[in-house]
Amino acid sequence: MSLDAVTIADSRSKGDVGPLVRLAKADMAAVDALIIERMQSQVPVIPLLAEHLVSAGGKRLRPLLAVAAARASGATDEIAGSRKLAAAVEFIHTATLLHDDVVDGSNLRRGKTAAHLIWGAPSSVLVGDFLFARAFELMVETNNMRALGILARASSIISEGEVLQLTRAHDLNLDQETYLRIISAKTAELFAAAAEAGAVGAGADEKSIQALRAYGLNLGLAFQLADDALDYGGSSEVLGKNAGDDFGEGKVTLPLLLAAARTRGREDAFWDRTINKGQRSDGDFRRARELVVGSGAVGVTLDTAHQYAEAAKAALKVLPAGDWRRALEQLADFAVSRAA
Amino acid sequence: MSLDAVTIADSRSKGDVGPLVRLAKADMAAVDALIIERMQSQVPVIPLLAEHLVSAGGKRLRPLLAVAAARASGATDEIAGSRKLAAAVEFIHTATLLHDDVVDGSNLRRGKTAAHLIWGAPSSVLVGDFLFARAFELMVETNNMRALGILARASSIISEGEVLQLTRAHDLNLDQETYLRIISAKTAELFAAAAEAGAVGAGADEKSIQALRAYGLNLGLAFQLADDALDYGGSSEVLGKNAGDDFGEGKVTLPLLLAAARTRGREDAFWDRTINKGQRSDGDFRRARELVVGSGAVGVTLDTAHQYAEAAKAALKVLPAGDWRRALEQLADFAVSRAA
């Protein structure tokens, strides 16, 4: 971990996902039950493959956001609609993970062997399609067309972001604006849509819906940027994946872009070989890490992440004060404090 | 072409897709415009890749079915909803084609080089996802939750069928019932859902909706079985793909299953090598074709296809007599007469 990052993180709130997880315990138990129930199929490989990912856990952040949005905007009764939307959000997310891992040729997901390495890429593609379709079946059951529209639109934005990333993945000339557009689309949009749809599903007022969407979008950006920074500065324990994965795939992220810009003239040959040409060998990640951390790129990325986390918290101000709002604020701090 | 097949086809109505295409000209022009409009994206490779498939044409049978169902059940005014559902159906179909070609490693689609060979499998997967999401965005615009439910359910059934086919693709012990289950799910369900949703979108009465769904399902089965037969007996001109493609992929279809059963004891080694073991070389397709045609398997498959075409026509009897109903009847005959 860079000294920069530690200093930055230490000067700010540590954050915690625990309070939100505890508050949402009953809702999330219901969501988990729905997820298990609706990924079943008479075709045996489908639940097997889906369960491989689902049981690996992950933080279920996106469905958590959906139910938290319903609660934070004032819902106190049953929120059957928002729970179904939350399960649908997790299905959409799982579908994109399955397809991403095929697209990127990733070996590891949530600490387990990627599904396509066990069941093959074709099964991963098709089971992803199945989960995506099931997500829409769940949404139809809520009979909430507005929520459906939010998640349908998010789904097309996500795939646009993925394609954009794919076509620009190894392009060191990527500008920061395009990079932010990519992570807005491929990551932050589903956070935003989850929060927005969760609130809509619980009949929240318009002001709260917009606030929760803004919260989700900024939270998503904060999470992704912190993740990008961790890939050059974190331990695999914190990451749930190995540090160096992005570099190993030659993936252009903000820390890399900043480092390449800041070492221009001195290190062009190194970046050109490892990223543009994709010729990486042992020891290259160590050097890349030194350059990324040493040039202050990790620090700047974390700074940017903190700004988004602050924007996320600020968006919550219109919501009723209380446990839920406070827990969402702590989640925003948590998104960026993992880096410390 | 086998003598069997020619004899069977000649003894029945030739059928024609022309009358339906002419009747639906204005509706389909509007659907085509929608398709072009909604596959646009600011990410350049998306419309490029999508257009590669869409401009290759194909018969647009599924959207045609959706608008025809609206008309045949009595709609005379504007059918904006059904047109949007028709475009959505074509997007779902195009998405499954893109994913199928990746899954099967196919080289050719609609007479053109398969998209994944030009833009790569990752782009094909992701653009498929984009089109699928866009389909749901279009459906949301119709504000018709029932139609949405029909197409969401169809989408999950299709992917279940694809996975089932994938896991049983090279299994000569597949029973006919499972085979029919596979083609019902992967092909006929979208025909059924297209017709059903098209009718629902135009506010048709329940009796007509059910009749059109039954028509679509039987039509889809007839088409798929005729296609399976053509793969062993047709010319590439009629097929729009090369005869022998199924065999070339070691794909188990009804003609193959029947032929293997009918030549049991004599040709087990041949089928075991070419299908179970997947060891195929030049000349094997010629021999397979002789065995499939010679054993009467093509004839039986076409017979079965004809039975479904008759069932499709019979389902239409509850609809108002007229040009549209007649044109749908001719389409059912066309589905199976291509084989002649």
Contacts between the chains, C-beta under 8 A, distances in Angstrom:
chain1	res1	chain2	res2	distance
A	41	B	160	5.6
A	41	B	163	8.0
A	42	B	160	7.4
A	43	B	160	5.1
A	43	B	163	5.0
A	43	B	164	4.8
A	43	B	167	7.3
A	44	B	167	7.8
A	45	B	163	5.9
A	45	B	167	5.6
A	46	B	160	6.7
A	46	B	163	5.8
A	95	B	129	7.9
A	96	B	129	7.6
A	99	B	125	5.4
A	99	B	126	6.9
A	99	B	129	6.3
A	102	B	121	7.8
A	102	B	122	7.5
A	102	B	125	6.3
A	103	B	121	7.9
A	103	B	122	4.0
A	103	B	125	5.9
A	103	B	126	6.5
A	104	B	122	7.9
A	121	B	102	7.8
A	121	B	103	7.9
A	121	B	121	7.9
A	122	B	102	7.5
A	122	B	103	4.0
A	122	B	104	8.0
A	122	B	166	5.5
A	123	B	163	6.5
A	123	B	166	6.4
A	123	B	167	7.8
A	125	B	99	5.4
A	125	B	102	6.3
A	125	B	103	5.9
A	125	B	125	5.8
A	126	B	99	6.9
A	126	B	103	6.5
A	126	B	159	5.3
A	126	B	162	4.8
A	126	B	163	4.8
A	126	B	166	6.5
A	127	B	159	7.5
A	127	B	163	6.5
A	128	B	129	7.9
A	129	B	95	7.9
A	129	B	96	7.6
A	129	B	99	6.3
A	129	B	128	8.0
A	129	B	132	7.3
A	129	B	155	7.5
A	129	B	158	7.8
A	129	B	159	4.1
A	129	B	162	7.5
A	130	B	156	5.7
A	130	B	159	3.9
A	130	B	160	6.2
A	130	B	163	6.9
A	132	B	129	7.3
A	132	B	132	6.5
A	132	B	155	7.7
A	133	B	152	6.1
A	133	B	153	7.9
A	133	B	155	3.6
A	133	B	156	3.6
A	133	B	158	7.6
A	133	B	159	5.9
A	134	B	156	5.2
A	136	B	136	5.8
A	136	B	148	7.4
A	136	B	152	3.9
A	136	B	155	7.0
A	137	B	149	7.3
A	137	B	152	4.7
A	137	B	153	6.0
A	137	B	156	6.0
A	139	B	152	7.7
A	140	B	145	6.2
A	140	B	148	5.5
A	140	B	149	4.2
A	140	B	152	5.4
A	143	B	145	6.0
A	145	B	140	6.2
A	145	B	143	6.0
A	145	B	145	6.3
A	148	B	136	7.4
A	148	B	140	5.5
A	148	B	148	7.0
A	149	B	137	7.3
A	149	B	140	4.2
A	152	B	133	6.1
A	152	B	136	3.9
A	152	B	137	4.6
A	152	B	139	7.7
A	152	B	140	5.4
A	153	B	133	7.9
A	153	B	137	5.9
A	155	B	129	7.5
A	155	B	132	7.7
A	155	B	133	3.6
A	155	B	136	7.0
A	156	B	130	5.7
A	156	B	133	3.6
A	156	B	134	5.2
A	156	B	137	6.0
A	158	B	129	7.8
A	158	B	133	7.6
A	159	B	126	5.3
A	159	B	127	7.4
A	159	B	129	4.1
A	159	B	130	3.9
A	159	B	133	5.9
A	160	B	41	5.6
A	160	B	42	7.4
A	160	B	43	5.0
A	160	B	46	6.7
A	160	B	130	6.2
A	162	B	126	4.8
A	162	B	129	7.5
A	163	B	41	8.0
A	163	B	43	5.0
A	163	B	45	5.9
A	163	B	46	5.8
A	163	B	123	6.5
A	163	B	126	4.8
A	163	B	127	6.5
A	163	B	130	6.9
A	164	B	43	4.8
A	166	B	122	5.6
A	166	B	123	6.4
A	166	B	126	6.5
A	167	B	43	7.3
A	167	B	44	7.8
A	167	B	45	5.7
A	167	B	123	7.9
